[in-house]
Amino acid sequence: MVRHIFPPEDHIPLPPPTADVITTACDYCVVACGFKVYRWPVREPSGGMKASENAFGVDFPSFPLQAWVAPSQYNVIMHKGEPHHIVIVPDKQTKVVNKMGDSSMRGGLLAQKVYNPLTATKDRLLQPLIRVGGVLQPVSWDFVMDVASEIAVYVRNKFGANAYCVKTYSYQYIENTYAITKYALRHLNTANFTFHDTPSDVTSTPGFRDAGFDNFGPSYEDWGAADVLMVCGTDPYETKTILFTQYIMPAIQKGMKAIALNPRETSGIAYMKKMGGLHIDLYPGTDTLVLGAIARVIMENGWEDTEWIKQWVNNKWESNSGFGQGTRNTPWQWRTTWGKFQTKGFADYKQWNFSQPEYEPGYAAKIAGIDVEKIYLAAAMLAKPNPDGSRVKASFGIEKGFYWSNNTGNTNAISSLATICGAGGRSGRVIGRFGGHQRGGVWGGKLPRNKSPEKLPGRRRRALDVDRWLVSGHTRLAHVIGTTWIQAMTGSQGLYRKFRELTQGNPHQVNSFEKEKIINTLKNRVDSGGMVVFNQDIYMRDPIGARFADIIFPAATWGEENFTRANGERRLRLYQKFYDPPGDAKPDWWIIAQLARKMGYDGFEWKDSNSVAEEAARFSRGSRKDFYMVKVAAKKAGTTLHEQFRKMGTEGIQAPVFFNYKTNKLIGTKRLHDTEMGLEELAEKGLENGPQGANIIPKTLLAFNTHTGKVNLQKHPWSLFSDFHQWIQPKEDELWFTNGRINEIWQSGFDDTQRRAYTMQRWPENWVEIHPADAKTRGIESGDRVILYSDRVPCFKDTLHGSYEGQFQFSELLAKGHIELEQAAVTAIAMVTPAIKQGVLYSNMLDMRQPTNALTARVVDNISGNYNYKMGVARVKKMSESPYKRQFRNFSFVPRNIV
């Protein structure tokens, strides 16, 4: 490849009319805007300025909202071994998701993520690596698979399947997640397994699951169909830009009011306030109190939706027969029959709420640090009848800032509040997650929960906590796939030290290129109590790959293979391959298949990614992503599943998908729990007389995911969390510490702050927002380099066998010596701003250079087993002025709450 094929950034070639046009979707946030890739050989002429001379059919210069190409939307790739130009732009013809072809900043930079050795992507992993003499050395796939499979079989046979940990993404592409979970859960059958954002394989939103709500039941249109929208723990503008600008913002302009629960006033929240909305600027972790108090005010005034409750909430008798959940042998079933959360219907919930002193509005407001009038105003906005007696239509959306700061309590409380307001599966009255990652998970196996050693009182098995299992010394092989395990978990500096001890700190280090000596050395390491690490990724990630991995598998990713997945409204699309994977990189499903076959497992003989997707289709049945009927339609048409999806372009189809045998059409599903779906819609799906052919009708199509199909109204006892909240409250000169996303940076910044010039310049280091009053007392100004530090990072250090009452309550763990206090410190650039609540610090959640999860508590929610990632405390001290304070070429210190 020669340099002359790369034009300067002030001139971008236009695609000619003969350019290949490939449809795909954005690889970043959950919204998944539709994009088109224009590809043509470098050796052929590019397009011209006249409409007849380019693939857009537009005269350039173009008009606003017409086709346009920015330098950041252009690149050069290899396709079939030959250099090709590519232009990646939003699909201007799409009528769904990013209608008319809008995009966020993240999506607008997609062309920059593709591999090009003359750009910042040049450090992609290109071949398998094995660490020899402390240095990662390139080897062949055959060589690395011989070593990896031998060690994997040795660990499994000698120490048991639970000694082999698989830590992987849950969100990526269906082909990959299916292959990984088939390998880990069905064949390896390890309980030492979890996803990128949890220490154990559990639901992120236990309250939703127990109530019967699907996380992604609503369609995007539903978020703009309410009279009032409650937004908890996120700003959709910052984190899901197009969802805000195309669905929520236009609705606000037409009169919809918004209520935001968030310690920060960001751009989106400032806009909501300007347009008559309400910002409840509460302290981290106090959402349960505020929501319970709002619910109390609604019930005191008789503003609850009586008709909805009567029709769609489990009553005393339905609750008593298993709390609407049937048998009690799974976590969501025993939680709802435990007595701590179960109610006998609305009257029982009302009596319980009124008996809890913490839900008295004045008390709740005091602990949350808010004006009590905000509780009364929120209750009136959500539920006070209109002057004509009609009900307000209220919807409820949550994200990580909410459900990761009192995981069980918050999700129980929002479910109950939404239910008494009549929110379920009706247009303008929905409840769900806004979403973070896209939804690419189809499970090829189930977690063998019975192999986990942990229990709660009674026959209540907990999913194995992989962090504590590793810290306790039980993990001998850690297989890390596409995730930054250490930085993404809480108390991350302590976790780092344990990784280092088990790998670098072990005396058995590979110093020979001979295959048998490598294998024997790694066997000796696990025999001596150490750990071997496999890392599967697209870049070398520090520290998992760069420091601790013994074996690196180079992965192929977006654009380098045909993949499928869904977005936040369950819209399935094909993300088409449009260029060659770099070097010897292979898709994750292929890597897993080779390893599984070497280990002697059958069922991994896939010839391509379509073969994996077609097998996975059967395992999607009955789920929110059910696409089995797309496969049925494809076979009926004599084509493949991937080809069927390709024909749907950027529109795709919303799952669950049905096939009408009369009309020969595939029909999607706008929303789940659609209690108002009529016979006409059922007939369109071919379901008017029940399921036809291979179609199935999941309960969640027309009702809720409980035994009865009705909603479980749940208690949300503050006492399960209050001892931890009381202990962790800031003392002396400490401040609350929390973290989250910011618009310009996706995930760990692997595409942004490390490989894109503008973002690298805009955010060259980690940063922390601090209120002016807190900054003044500490002598801190915007642009100062500060240190955030704490000697009160509580870490749950043991894997507990057996159980006794209250064992996982924080005060009990502390008293019995299961909690150790660690020290942690990170540096950041101060941003003094009134946008953050006084008494609270806020930083990027996953800056790889200075990971602030080091300051948040590594203590699991005592019911769900999730971390409360957003809960920490820190002291902050000025170290020096940074060079950014007076240069004005990098950080902007303008507050983000500008409308």
N, C-alpha and C positions, 0 to 999 in steps of 0.2 A: 504494500500500500504506500503510495507516494504522497508527499505533502500537498501537491498542487490540487488535489481533489477536495481539500478543505478550504472553502472560501473564508474571507475575513468576516467578522461578525456584523458588519454593516451592509452585507449583501447576502441574501438568501435566495437560492434558486427556487423557482416555482415548479411544481410537478407538471409534466406534459400531459396531454389528454390520454396518452397511452400508458400512464403510470398504473401499476397495480394498486388497488384500493382494498385494504384489509380492515375489518372492524375489530375493535377491542373495547376495553373499558379501563378507566384509571386504576392504577395499582395501589392507590393509597387509601383514603378514608372510606368509611362504610357507604357513602353515597354512591360511589362507583359511576361517575359520569361516563357517557358514551363517547368514544373517540374513533377517528379514522386515521389509518396509517397509509400514506402515499409513498410508494417505493418505485424507483426506476434506476437502471444501471448508470454508473458514473460515465461509462463510455458513450452513452447516448445523449442527445441534446435535451436540455431542460426546457420547461415551458416558457411561454412569452407573456407579455403584458396584456394582450388582447384576450377577450373571453374565449375566442376560438382556439387560442394557443396554449391554454392551461387546463388542468383537470378540474378546476373549480367552476369553469364557465363564467368567470367574472372578469370585468375590465379592471385593471389596476392602474393607478391607485384605487382601492375599493372604498365604498361608503361605510359608515358606521354600521355594525352588526352584520356586515357581509364577511365573506371569507378573507382571512388575513393570516400571514405567517410571520412570527417573530423569530429572531435568531435562536432563541431558546427552544424553539419547536422544530429545529432542524438538526440532523446529524448524518453521519456516514456509517454504514454497517456492512457486514459481509453476509451475502445471501447466496447459497450454493457455491461458496468459495470465491465470489466476485464482489468487488466494492459496489455498493448501491447508495444513492441518496435516499433519505427518508424525511418526511415531514409528518409530524404527529399533531393533529389539531382536533378540537372538539367537533363532534358530528353536528353540523348546522341543520341537518334534516330531521334529527331525532325529535319525537313528540313526547318523550318520557324522560324522567330524571333531570338531566340538564337541558331542558327544552330550549330549542333554538341555538344550542351550541355554546352555552356558557361553561365556565370552569373556575375552579379555585386556583390560587397561585401554585399549589402542589401539582394539580393536574396539568396546568399550563407548562410545566417543566418536564413532562414525561420523556421527551426526546433526549433529555440529558442523562437519563438513567441507563440507557442502553450502552453496551460495551463498545468502546472505541479506544484503542491503545494510545491515541494522541490526546486523550482527555483525562480528567481526573478519575475515570473508571479503570485506568490502566492497571490498578492493583487487584483486579478480580482474581480469584483463585482459578487457576488454569489446569492444574493436574493434582492427583492425589499426593499427599505428603505423609511422611513418617518422621518422627523426631529421633534423630541419631546424634549423639554427642551434644545434645541441647539445641540442635538446629533442625528445623523442618526441611527434609530432603525430598525431592520429587521421585516418585516411583510409579510403576504401571498399575492399572486397575487390577490386574490379576494378582500382582504381588500384594497390594494393600488388602484385597479381599481374602487372600490366604491367611494373612496375619490377623485381620479383624475377626474373621469367622472362627479361627482357632481359639482366640482369647474369649470370644463370646460364648462358645460352647463350653469352654473350661469353667468360666464363671458360673454359667447356668447349672452345670452338672455338679460342681463341687460345693458351691455356696447357695444354690437355689435361685429360682427365677427372680426373687425379690432383691438379689444382690446386683441385678442389672437394671439400672434406671434409664428410662427414656423420657427426656424432657424436650417437648416439641411445641411447635405452634399449633393453635386450634383453628386459625382463621384462614389459612392460606388457600390452596386449590384442592378441589375435591379429589382429584387423582392422587395427590400427594398425601393428604390426610387419611384417605382410605387405606392406602398401602401401608403407611406408618402404623396406624391403629390395628390393622389386620396382623401385622408382624408382632407388635408389642403386646397386644391384649389377647388375640386369638391363638397365636402360635407360641411366642415366648411366654405369654400368660403371666406377666409380672404385675404385681400391685404397686410396684415402685415406678409409677407413671403419672405424669400430669402435663398440663399445658403451660404456655408461656407466662400466663398472668395469675396463676394460682399455685400454692404449695402442694395442693392435692387435687385430685380429679373430682371437683364438686361444682355445683351451679354457682354462677356469680351473683344470682339474684334469688336467694332462697324464698323470700317473701312472695315473689311473683309465682314461683313454682308451686308453693303451697296454696296460694289463692286459686291457681288454675289459669293464670295469664301466661301466654307466650311472650317472650321478650320482644319478638319482632312481628307481632300481629298486625299493627297498623300499616297502611300504605302512606307514602309521602304526602298525598293529598289530604289525608286525615289530619296531619299536623296543622293544616291551615283552615280546617272546617269548624273549629270550636268558637265559642264566644270568649272563653278564657282558657289559656294554656299555662299550666304550671310546669316550669323548667327547673329540674333539680340537679345540681352538681355539674353543670356544664354551661357553656355559651355556644349554641349551635353555629353562630357566625364564626367564632374562632376555630372550631373543631370540625364542623360539617358545613362548610360555607354555602354550598349550593342548596342544601336543605333549607337553610335560613333565607337566602336571597330569593329563591324561587317559590317557596311554599309558606314559610312563616312570616317573612317581612311583608309580602303583599297582603296577607290576611290582617296583619296589624294595621296596615294602611287603610284597610276597609273597616276597621273597628274592633278587631280581636284584641283583647287585653292579655298581657302576659305577667305572670308572677315568677320571679327567679329566686331560688334559694342558692346562695353562693357567697363566700366571703369576699369575692372580687367583683368590682363593677367594670366589666370589659366593654368593648365596643357594642356588642350585641345587646348586653344588659342596659347600657346607657341609652341605646335606641328604644328599648322596651319602655324604660322609664319616661323618656321624652314623649312617647305616644300614649301615656296614661297607665303604664304598667307599674308594678310594685317590685322593688328589690328588697328581699329579706336577707340582710347581710349578717348572717349568723356565724358563730364560731364553729370550727370543724367538729363534727361528731354530734352536734346537738339537734340535727334534723328531726330525729324521732320525737323529741320533746315538742318542737314547734308544730309538727304535723298532728301529733296527738291533741295538742291544745286547739288547733284549728278544727279538728273533728269534733271536739267537745263543744265549741261555740256553735257549730252547725247543728248539732243534736239538741243543744239547749234551746235553740230557736225553732226547732222542728223543720229545718230546711232540708233534711235528708230526702232522697228520692224514694218515697214509700212504695210506689208501684214497681219500680225496678227491683228494690230489695225483696218485695213479696214474691216476685216472679223468678229472680235469678240469684238469690242468696240462700245457701243451705240453712234450713231451719233446725230446730232442736232435734227432731226425729231423724232427719237426714244426717245431721252431725253425729248423733249417737251411734248410728250404724256405720262407724268407721270414719266419721268426719268427712263423709263424701269421698273417701279415698280407698275404700275396699280394704284388702289385707295390709298388714303393717310391716312388711319385710324390706322396705327400701327407705332411704333417709327421709325423703319428703313425706312418706306415709307415717313413719314413727314420729317425726317432728309434729305432725298435725294431730296425733293421738296421744301426745305426751302430757297434756294438761296445761302446759305453760302457754300454749298458743291457741288451743282449741276453744271455740265459743259455741254456744247453742243458738246461734243466729243473732239478728240485730239487737234485740232487747238485751241479750246477755252481754254483747259487746258494749252497748251503751252503759249498762250498769257497771261493767268492769272499768271502762274509761273514766266514769264519774267518780269511781272509788280510788283512783290513782292520784295522789297529791301532785305528782310531777307534771300532770297535764292541766293543772290550773294555769290559765294564761299568764298571770303575773310571774309565777315561779318559772315557767318555761322560758319566758322572755328574759328573765334575769340570768339564767344559766346560759342562754344562747347569746346574750349581749345585744339584744335588739329592743326597740320600742314596742311595748305591748300592743299598741294600737295597730301595728302591722299584722298581728294575729287576727284581730277582729276584722280588719279590712280584707285580709285574704279570705276569711270565711265568707264574708258577704259577697266578694267577687266570684267565688267558686259556686255558691249555692243559694244565695238569697233570691227568691223568685222575682221575676220581672214584674213591673206594675200591672201587666195584664194577667198575672198569675202563672204564666208559662215558666218553665224551668230554664235556667242557664245551662248551656252546653259546655261542659268542662272536660278537658283532656289533660293527661299527665305524662310527661316524658322525663326519664332519668338517665344519668350516665355516671361515670366512674367517681367523680368527686362526691357523689351522693352514696352510691352503694358500696364504696370502699372506705367509708368512715362510719362504722357501726353497721356492718353488712346485713345481719339478720334483722335487727331492730328497724333500720331505715326502710328496708324493702317490705317488711310486714306493715309498717305504718302507712307507707304510700299506697299499698294495695288496699288497705282498709279505708283510707280517706277517699280514694278514687271510687271505691264500691259504694260508699254511702252517698256519693255525689252522682251515682248512676253511670259511671264510666265503665265501659266494657268493650263490646265490639260494634258499636254503632257509629255512624259518621258523625264527627264532631264530639264524640264521647268515647275516647280510646285511652288506653294506658299501655306503655311499652318503653323499651330502650330506644334512644336515638341512635346508639351504636358507636363503636370505635373502629375496629377492623371490619373488613368485608367478611361474609359468612361462607367459608369454603370447607366446612367440616362435614364429612360423612364417615361414621365410625364403622370400621371393619371388625370390631370386637367390643366386648364389654369389660370394664374393669373387674378383675376378680377380687371384689371387696372382701370376700370371706378369707382371703390370704393376708389381709391387713391385721396387724396385732392390736390395733387400738379400738377401744369401745367407749361408748357412753353408758350410763346406768341402764341395765336391762339388755335386751338383745338388739343392741344398736351399734352396729359396726361402723367405724369411721374410715373414710378413705385414707390411705397411707400418706403422711406428710413427707414428701421427698426431701425437703430441706432438713428437717429434724432427723430423718433416717440417715442422711449423709453425715450430718454433724455428729450423730451417735456412732458413726463408724461402720455402718452396715452396707453401704454402697461400695461395691468393688469395681463396677464398670458404669461410667456415666456417658450415655449417648445423647448428645445435645444437638438438636436439629433446628436451625433457623431462629434461634432465640438467644438473647443475652441474659442467660440465667442469673448471673450474680448481680449485675446492676439493676435488673428488673425486679428483684426481690427486696424485701425490707431488711434492715440491719445488714446491708450488703457488705460492709467492710469486715464484719465478723465471718460472713460466709466466704468471702475471699480468702481470709486467713486459713480457714479449714480446707479449702480446695488446695491451697499452696502446700499445706502440711501433708496432705494425702498424695500429692503428685510430686512436685519439686522437692519436697522435704523427705521423700522416701529414698533410701539408699540404692534401690534397684532402678538404675537409669540405663537406657539403651545406648550402647557405644559401638555397635557393630552393624554392618550392612547385611550380615548373613541372616537369612530368614529365620532359621531355627534359633539362633542366639537372640534375635529380637523377641520371638515368641516366648522363649524360656525366661528372659529377663522380665517381661511383663507378667508372666505367671508367678514369678518369684515376688513381684511387687504386690499382687493381690493376695498371695499367700501370707505376706508379712503384715497385712492390714492396710496396705496402700490402695490406690485407686488408679485405674486406667481411664482415659478420656478419649472418646470419639467426638469429633466436631464436624457437622455437616452444614455448610454455609456458602454464600456467594463471595464474601470478603473475609479476610483475616480479621477476626474480632478479638479485641483485647479486653479481658485476659483469657477467656475460655480457649480461644484458638491460639493466640500468639504465645501464651505462657504455659498453659496446662495441657493442651491436647497432645496426645501421642500419635493420633491419626487424624488427618484432615481429608474429608470427602468434598470435592468441589461441586457445587450445585448449579444447575441451570434454572433460570427464573423467567419472569414476565417477558413475553415476546420471543422466548427461545424454545418454546414448546407449546402445543395446544393444551389449554387448561380451561376448566369451567369452575364457576362459583357464583354465589348470589350476593346481592347487596342488602341494605337494611330494610327494604320492603319485599325481600325474598325474590328479587328479579334475577333470574338465571341467564347468563350469557356465556358465549365462547370467547375466551381471550386468545386470539389466534397467534400462532407462531408467524413471525415475519423476518427473523434473521437467525443465523447460525449461532449456537452456543459457543462461547469462547473456549479455545483450547480443548481440553478433555472433559470439560464440565458436563454433568449429566443431571437430568431432573431427579428430584428426590425419590419418586416412585421407582425409578430404574435402580438407584443406589440401594434402596431397601430390598428390592427384588433380588439383586445379585447377592447381597449378604444373606438373605433368607434361604436362598437356594444352596449357598455354600454351607449353611448350617444344617441342611437336610430337610427343610420345610418345603412342602409341596403347595401348589396353588399360586405360584408367583411367576408363571411362565407367560407374562404379558408381552405382546409384540410391539405395542405402542400405547400412548396415553389414552386413546379412544377405548382400547381393550380394558383398561383399568376403570374408566368412567362407566362403561357398560356393565361391568361387574358390580360397581358401587351403586348403580341405579336401584338394584333390588334392596340394598340396605338403606336407601333413602325413603322407602315406603312408610307412609304414616307420619313422616316428619314434616316440619315446615318447609323443607327443601325437596319434597317428594317430586322427583322428575322421572320416575319409572315409566310413565305413560309417554314421555318423549321418546324413550327407547322403543316402546311398542309401536309408536307412529313411524319411527325411522325404519324399523324392520318391515312394517307393512308397505312402506314406500321403496323398499329395497336399498336403503342407504344406511349410514352409520349414525350413531348418536351425535357425535361431534358435527357431522355434516348437517344434521337437522338443526342443531343450534346455530351453526354458521349462517344458515338461511334466514334466521330471525334477526341477524345484525345486531345493532346496538339496542334495539327494543327488547330483545329476549322475550322472556315470559315469566310471570309471577307464579311461584309455587305456593301451595301444591298444584300440580298440573293434572288436568283431566283430559281424556280423549273422548269426543262425541262420535260414537260409531255410526250414527246416522248421517252426520254432516262431514265426517272425516276430518274434523278440526281439533286442534289442541286448544284448550281453554285454560287460562290462568285464574288466579284467585287474588282479588284486590286486597281483602283483609281477612284475618282469622277471627274466630269467635263472632262471626257475622250473624247476630241474633235477628236481624231484619232481612236476611236474604230471602227473596221471594221465589215463587215457582218458576217465574220466567228465567231467572238466573240459573236455577237448578237445571231447567230444561236446556239452556244453552250449553251447560256442561254435560248434558246427557244423563242427568241424575234424577230426573223428575219422578222416576219409578224405582229409585234405589240405584245402587252401583251396577254398571253395565260392564260386561267383559272383564278386563283386568283392572278396571277402576276400583278403588276403595274410597270410602268416605271417612276421613279421620274425624274424631269427635270435635277437634278444634276448629273444624270448618264452620259449624253452626252453634257450638256451645263451648264450654270451658273445660280445661284439662283436669277434671276431677271425676270421681266415680259416678256422681250424679249428673255431671255436666253443668252444675251450678257453682257459683263462686263461694269459696271459704272465706268468711269474715274472720280475721285473726287478731289476737292480742299482740301487743308489741311491748313487753315488759322492759322498762328502763333499767330494772335491777340487774339484768344480765350483762349490762354494759357499764353501769354507773360506777362500779368500783374501779374499773380501768380508767374511766374518764376522770374520776376524782384523783387517782394517783398521778396521771400524766399531765394534769393541768399545770400551766407554767408557774414556776416558783422563782422568787427573787427577780432577777433580771432576764429570765427566760421569756420567750415568745412562742406562741403556737407556730408550728411549722407544717406547711402542706405544699403540695406540688401538683402539676398537671401539664396539659398540652398548651402550645401556642401555635398560631395559625401557620407561620412560615416553616415550622420544623415538624417533620413527620417521624414519629416513633423515636428511634434512637439517633436520628440524624444521619443515618448511614448514607443516604442520598443527598442530604441537605447540608448540614454544617461541616461535612467532611469532603464533599465533592462538587459543590455548586458555588461558584465564585461569589455571587451576590449574597447568598445566605451565609456563607463563611465570613464575609465581610460584615454583614449585618449582626450576626451573633457569634463573634469570634471566641467567646468564653461563656461559661455558665453565668447566670445572673440571678438576682433575688430582688423581688419587690418588697419594699418596706414603707410603712406609713410615715408621713412627715413628722408626726409627733414622736414616734418611736426612733426615727433617725436622729432627730434633734437632740434627744437626751443622750445619745451615744456618739454624737459628733460625726455623723455619717452624712455624706452628700452623694448625689447621683454621680456615678463615675468612679467612686472609691472602690478599691479592692477590699473586700471584707472576708472574714472567716466565720463560718457558721459551725458551731461546735456544741457537743453535748456529752455529758458523762451519764446521761439517763436514757440510754437506748435499751429498753427491755427486750431480751431475747429468750424465747421458749426453747430450751436446749435439749430436751429429752424426748425420746419416743416412749410413750407410756403403755405398758401392757396391763390388761385388766381395767377395772373401773370402780369408782365409788361416787357417791352422790356429790355433785358440785366439783368434780375433779378438774374440769377445764375452766372453772371460774377463775378470773385473773388473781383475785385475792388469795384463793386457795393455792394456785400454782406458786405464787410469790412466797406464801408462808411455808410451803413444803420444799422450797429450794429448787424448783424447776425453772425459775426465771433468773437469768444472770444479767447484770447491767454492763453494757459495753460502752466504750467511748468511740466517738466518730467525729470527723471534721472534714469539711469541704470548703473550698474558696469560691467566690463568686463576685460579680460586679454589681454594686448596689444600684437599684433604680428606685429613687424616692418618689412615691406616687400616692395620691389620695384614692386611687382605684382599689387598693388593698385595705381591708379592714384594719383599724388600729389594733395592735396586739397580735397580728398574724404576719408571718413571712410566707412568700409564695415563690417557687422556683420551677424550672423545667423538670419534668418528672423523670427523664431518662437521658440526661447529658452523660455521654460515655466517659468524658474526661473528668468530671466531678459529679458522680452519681449521688443525687441528694436522697435517694432511698436509704442511704447509710444512716440518716437521721430519724427514720420512721421505724415504728416498733415492729419487731419480728415476733409478734404474738398473734395467734390465730383467733378469729371469732369463735367463741366457745360453743356455738351451735353449728355453724356452717363449715368451719375449718378454713375459711379464707382469711387473708391478712386484711387489716384495716389500713391500707397503704397511705391514706391521707392524714394519719394521726402521728404527730411527732412534736417535740419541742426543741428549741435551740437557743443558744446565746449567739449574739452577733457582735463582732468587734472590727473596727477599721484597722487595716494593715498598712495601706498606703494609697496614694492616688494611682489610678490606672492610667495608661497612655490614652485611653478613650475619653477621659474626662474633659480634655480640652481640644482634642483633634477634630471631633465631629465628623469623622469619616467612617465610623463603625456603628456603635450603639446609638439608637435614638432614645433620649430620656424623656420624650413627650409621653404623657400618660396615655394608656390605651383606651380610656373611657371617653374618647372623642367621638361625637356623633357626626 
